[in-house]
Amino acid sequence: MSNPYLELISLTLPEGLPDFFELTSVSKEEGVLCLYLEEKNIIPMEHRASGIHSKGFHAEIRVTDFPLRGKKVLLCIKKRRWENITTGEIIQRDWSLLSQGTRITKDFALFLKGALG
């Protein structure tokens, strides 16, 4: 992330989120601060042995986060999906598994799993 403003605003994100999501842009729409995030192209550990490749993103979802300086904050999240080259199966990261081996909190992982499916 080369933009110092994006780096600064990324410090306000929930713990662990910048490890797996890149803050791509920030906008202010009618008094609402929108933080746009895309899941990084990091193949899930449990699928690294299989031949998978990025297949784009699921539809964006918007999640309300804590207000910042009296402004409503929306996290506009795009979760990545991968495709198994051999089977054609679409794979996505299992956020409950992720919380066991990383800095992301269990509650945040369950939140992401519930919000993103």
FENFENCOR-V365077 format. One record per pair of residues at least 24 apart in sequence whose ideal C-beta (glycine too) atoms are under 8 Angstrom apart, sorted by the first residue. I is the first residue (numbers start at 1). J is the second residue. D is the distance in whole Angstrom. If there is no record, write none. Layout:
# FENFENCOR-V365077
I/J/D, I/J/D
This chain:
# FENFENCOR-V365077
9/35/7, 12/68/6, 12/73/8, 13/37/8, 13/75/8, 14/65/7, 14/105/8, 14/108/5, 15/103/6, 15/104/7, 15/105/6, 15/108/7, 16/102/6, 16/103/5, 16/104/3, 16/105/6, 16/108/6, 17/104/7, 17/108/7, 19/102/7, 19/103/6, 19/104/7, 20/93/8, 20/98/8, 20/104/7, 21/77/7, 28/71/8, 31/71/6, 31/72/7, 32/71/7, 32/72/5, 32/73/8, 32/74/6, 33/68/6, 33/71/5, 33/72/7, 33/73/5, 33/74/7, 34/62/8, 34/73/8, 34/74/5, 34/76/5, 35/65/8, 35/73/7, 35/74/7, 35/75/5, 35/76/7, 36/76/5, 36/78/8, 37/75/6, 37/76/7, 37/77/5, 37/78/7, 38/78/5, 38/80/7, 39/77/8, 39/78/7, 39/79/5, 39/80/4, 39/93/7, 40/80/7, 41/80/6, 43/82/7, 44/82/8, 44/91/7, 44/93/5, 44/94/7, 44/97/8, 44/98/8, 45/101/8, 46/94/7, 46/97/7, 47/82/7, 47/84/8, 47/91/6, 50/84/6, 50/86/7, 51/84/7, 51/85/4, 51/86/6, 52/82/4, 52/83/6, 52/84/5, 52/85/7, 52/91/6, 53/82/6, 53/83/6, 53/85/6, 54/80/6, 54/81/8, 54/82/6, 55/81/5, 55/82/6, 55/83/4, 55/90/7, 56/80/8, 56/81/6, 57/81/7, 58/92/7, 58/116/7, 58/117/8, 61/115/6, 61/116/6, 63/115/6, 77/115/8, 77/116/7, 79/116/5, 92/116/8, 92/117/8
